[in-house]
Amino acid sequence: GGLAALNDGLGLSTQEVIMIIAVSGADQAEFPHLFEQSSRLRHQVFVEEMGWEDLRRADGCEFDQFDDEHAVHHFCIRDGAVVGYQRMLPTTRPNLLSSVFPELCEGTPPSSDRIWELTRYCVAPEHRDGRRGVSTAGSELIAGFVEWGMSSGIDNVIIEFEPMWVLRAMQLQFLARPLGFQRKIGNQQIVATQVTFGQRTIDAIRAFRGAHAPVLELWGRLGEATPQALAV
């Protein structure tokens, strides 16, 4: 079945847990099970739940023009299956804010090697519930992109999310700055926000989660480029 195939592809037993795996888009052919499961999760969340009908596909998979070799993909794994996902895009290239949702930004969208765009953040419904101090797929994804950024010379991320997340981001010690006014996309109100992060951000996230060990593993060429353990 799909789980057995994914386990074979990842080299995991059904009991083993890996938190967040980061993979370059250039390595998509090396990890087909990760990308196939995440594309189905993306379709489930963004098309079926959020009503982004322009993304609907008959095969139940969602992908777009930004799923190329320049993207970095983060997968949250539970028992060999992808239960959470997010995608990082460089702002020095065309991205969602600059190319798809320019109306969300007042003025020129930020662009720098230190600024990336977080897109397609999604968690499977059965893994969304959690209480303060309990590790959840969502909180692991947040910790994962901060660890990835701090290990990669990146300290700013642009996110298009619901306005309530601006306050939540600040509570986790992100410095949040809206880039424009909120607009309705699908069935949600969305505001583009630039968040700056650093050591106190990851400290706050770990305190919130009640877990202080790093969650991120770099696979493929990302691991080869950054072979040392992430100590952030």
C-alpha positions in Angstrom: 0.0 0.0 0.0 0.9 3.7 0.0 2.3 3.6 3.6 4.5 0.6 2.9 5.8 2.2 -0.3 6.5 5.4 1.5 8.3 3.6 4.2 10.4 1.7 1.7 11.2 5.0 -0.1 12.2 6.7 3.2 13.9 3.7 4.8 11.6 4.0 7.8 9.7 1.5 9.9 6.1 2.2 10.7 7.0 3.0 14.3 9.9 5.4 13.6 9.1 9.1 13.7 11.0 11.9 11.8 9.8 15.4 12.4 10.6 17.8 9.5 12.4 16.8 6.4 13.8 19.6 4.1 14.3 18.6 0.4 15.4 20.8 -2.5 13.0 20.9 -5.5 16.0 19.7 -7.6 15.8 16.4 -5.7 12.1 15.7 -6.5 12.9 12.6 -8.5 14.9 11.2 -5.5 12.0 11.3 -3.1 8.8 10.7 -5.2 6.7 9.4 -2.3 7.2 12.6 -0.3 6.2 14.8 -3.2 3.2 12.6 -4.3 1.7 12.5 -0.8 2.3 16.2 -0.2 0.7 17.1 -3.6 -2.4 15.2 -2.5 -2.4 16.9 0.9 -2.1 20.3 -0.8 -5.1 19.5 -3.0 -7.2 18.4 -0.1 -6.5 21.5 1.9 -6.3 24.3 -0.7 -8.9 23.0 -3.2 -11.4 20.9 -1.2 -11.3 22.9 2.1 -10.3 26.5 1.1 -12.1 26.6 -2.2 -9.2 27.5 -4.5 -11.0 26.1 -7.5 -8.5 27.3 -10.0 -6.1 24.7 -8.6 -8.5 21.7 -8.9 -7.2 18.7 -10.8 -9.0 15.5 -11.7 -6.1 13.4 -10.2 -6.4 15.1 -6.8 -2.8 16.4 -6.9 -1.9 20.1 -6.6 1.2 21.7 -8.0 2.1 24.9 -9.8 4.8 26.7 -11.7 6.8 27.3 -8.6 7.5 23.6 -7.9 10.8 23.8 -9.7 14.4 23.2 -8.7 14.6 26.6 -6.8 12.0 25.7 -4.2 12.7 24.1 -0.9 10.1 21.7 0.5 9.4 20.9 4.1 7.6 17.6 5.0 6.2 16.7 8.4 6.3 13.0 8.9 4.2 10.7 11.2 4.7 6.9 11.0 6.1 7.2 7.5 3.4 9.4 6.1 3.3 13.1 5.1 0.9 14.8 7.5 2.1 18.4 7.1 3.9 20.5 4.4 5.2 23.9 3.5 7.2 25.2 0.6 9.8 27.9 0.6 10.4 30.1 -2.5 13.2 32.6 -3.1 12.0 36.2 -3.4 14.9 36.9 -5.9 12.8 34.9 -8.4 9.1 35.1 -9.4 7.0 33.9 -6.4 3.3 33.9 -5.3 3.3 37.5 -4.0 5.1 39.0 -7.0 3.4 37.0 -9.7 0.0 35.7 -8.5 -1.2 37.9 -5.7 0.4 41.3 -6.4 -2.7 43.0 -5.1 -1.8 41.9 -1.6 1.3 44.1 -1.5 1.3 47.9 -1.5 4.4 48.9 -3.4 7.2 46.7 -4.7 7.3 43.2 -3.0 10.4 42.6 -0.9 13.2 40.8 -2.6 16.5 39.7 -1.1 18.6 36.6 -0.5 17.7 36.9 3.2 14.0 36.9 2.4 12.0 33.8 1.3 8.3 33.2 0.8 6.5 30.5 2.8 3.8 29.0 0.7 1.3 26.1 0.7 1.5 25.6 4.5 -1.0 22.8 5.3 -1.6 20.1 7.9 -3.9 17.0 7.6 -7.1 17.5 9.5 -6.4 14.6 11.9 -3.1 16.2 13.0 -4.3 19.7 13.7 -5.6 19.4 17.2 -3.2 20.1 20.1 -2.9 22.0 23.3 -0.2 24.3 24.5 3.1 22.5 25.3 2.2 19.5 23.1 4.1 19.0 19.9 1.9 19.2 16.8 2.6 19.0 13.1 1.8 22.7 12.7 4.2 23.8 15.4 6.9 21.5 14.0 6.5 23.1 10.6 6.9 26.6 12.2 10.0 25.5 14.1 11.3 23.8 11.0 11.3 26.9 8.8 12.9 29.0 11.5 15.7 26.4 12.0 16.1 26.1 8.2 16.3 29.9 7.8 18.8 30.3 10.7 21.0 27.6 9.2 20.8 29.2 5.7 21.4 32.9 6.3 17.7 33.7 6.0 16.0 35.8 8.7 12.8 37.0 6.9 9.9 35.2 5.5 6.8 36.5 3.6 3.6 34.6 4.4 0.1 35.1 2.9 -2.2 34.1 5.8 -5.3 35.0 7.7 -5.1 38.3 9.7 -5.4 36.5 13.1 -2.0 34.9 12.4 -0.2 38.3 12.5 -0.9 38.4 16.3 0.0 34.8 16.8 3.3 35.3 15.0 4.1 38.2 17.3 3.3 36.1 20.3 6.0 33.7 19.1 8.5 36.6 18.9 8.3 37.1 15.2 8.5 40.8 14.2 5.5 40.9 11.8 4.9 43.7 9.3 1.8 43.6 7.0 2.7 44.4 3.4 -0.8 45.4 2.3 -4.5 45.2 3.1 -6.4 42.0 3.6 -8.2 40.5 0.5 -10.5 37.6 0.0 -8.9 34.6 -1.7 -11.1 31.5 -2.1 -13.2 31.6 1.1 -10.6 33.2 3.3 -9.4 36.7 4.1 -5.7 36.9 3.5 -3.0 39.4 4.3 0.6 39.3 3.1 3.0 39.7 6.0 6.8 39.9 6.3 8.0 38.2 9.5 11.6 38.6 10.9 13.0 36.0 13.2 16.0 35.0 15.2 17.2 33.2 18.3 14.5 34.5 20.6 11.9 33.4 18.0 13.1 29.8 18.1 13.4 29.9 21.9 9.8 31.0 22.1 8.6 28.4 19.6 10.4 25.6 21.6 8.9 26.9 24.9 5.5 26.9 23.3 5.9 23.3 22.0 7.5 22.1 25.3 10.3 20.5 23.2 13.7 22.0 22.8 15.5 19.7 20.4 15.9 20.7 16.7 13.1 19.2 14.5 14.7 19.6 11.1 16.7 17.2 8.9 18.2 18.2 5.6 18.1 15.5 2.9 19.6 15.1 -0.5 21.8 18.0 -1.8 20.6 20.3 1.1 22.2 17.9 3.6 25.4 17.7 1.4 25.6 21.5 1.4 25.0 21.7 5.1 26.3 18.4 6.5 26.8 19.6 10.1 24.0 19.0 12.7 21.7 21.9 13.1 22.6 23.4 16.5 20.3 26.4 16.4 
